[in-house]
Amino acid sequence: SSGSKLSPAGVEVRANPVLFGFLRALLKPGAHMHAWFSALILQALALAIWWPKSNLAVVLSNERGPQPLLAVGVALGVTLAYFSLRAGAEEFLMDEQQSMREWALGTRLSVSRIILGSMLGHWAQLGLALLFSAPLVCIAYTISGGSLQTLGEVALALMMQSSFYWLLGAALYMGIGQYGQSTFVMLRAALIACYAVTAF
């Protein structure tokens, strides 16, 4: 039953049972895996489109330089933002993952502890998603060049952006709930609006 699943004991109580439950579900196949693989396809497509068509000598002599790393970075940012927004709104849950509502109603955990555990779990999820994308990023990096420090700063910026969209999705979910098509449309409208605002 739901109550037995949400009856943490031992170290999980002293730490954060929401986080432990998230980590247990993280590596099991589910909707989140399909979302990751779809994102990888889009990132690979961006890399293929912006891959230099000239020979390497011509590419390196160009003042602007090749742009595959920028293309992959943008594709990675958009896909992670979209994934995080959906995850925050609990549009899909991993197998055996309980929703924040279930934790709130089925345990005595505080709301802040539930949100913190969910956020930390999402960071672990983002880390794994970045690990999956690492080969594409490394391929683009070898052509585009740049410093490892810049690469680290970009990774940190992606984590911060994804955290923002996760919180936005969670806020929308807690504010309006899950209402099928209405929530589906509102989440995507929020993503487009945020990107439109940052673009200008």
CORUR-V8675 format. One record per residue. RES is the residue in one letter. SS is DSSP state (H for helix, E for strand, L for the rest). Layout:
BEGIN
RES_SS, RES_SS
END
This chain:
BEGIN
S_L, S_H, G_H, S_H, K_H, L_L, S_L, P_L, A_L, G_L, V_H, E_H, V_H, R_H, A_L, N_L, P_H, V_H, L_H, F_H, G_H, F_H, L_H, R_H, A_H, L_H, L_L, K_L, P_L, G_L, A_H, H_H, M_H, H_H, A_H, W_H, F_H, S_H, A_H, L_H, I_H, L_H, Q_H, A_H, L_H, A_H, L_H, A_H, I_H, W_L, W_L, P_L, K_L, S_L, N_L, L_H, A_H, V_H, V_H, L_H, S_H, N_L, E_L, R_L, G_L, P_L, Q_L, P_H, L_H, L_H, A_H, V_H, G_H, V_H, A_H, L_H, G_H, V_H, T_H, L_H, A_H, Y_H, F_H, S_H, L_H, R_H, A_H, G_H, A_L, E_L, E_L, F_L, L_L, M_L, D_L, E_L, Q_L, Q_L, S_L, M_H, R_H, E_H, W_H, A_H, L_H, G_H, T_L, R_L, L_L, S_L, V_H, S_H, R_H, I_H, I_H, L_H, G_H, S_H, M_H, L_H, G_H, H_H, W_H, A_H, Q_H, L_H, G_H, L_H, A_H, L_H, L_H, F_H, S_H, A_H, P_H, L_H, V_H, C_H, I_H, A_H, Y_H, T_H, I_H, S_H, G_L, G_L, S_L, L_H, Q_H, T_H, L_H, G_H, E_H, V_H, A_H, L_H, A_H, L_H, M_H, M_H, Q_H, S_H, S_H, F_H, Y_H, W_H, L_H, L_H, G_H, A_H, A_H, L_H, Y_H, M_H, G_H, I_H, G_L, Q_L, Y_L, G_L, Q_H, S_H, T_H, F_H, V_H, M_H, L_H, R_H, A_H, A_H, L_H, I_H, A_H, C_H, Y_H, A_H, V_H, T_H, A_H, F_L
END
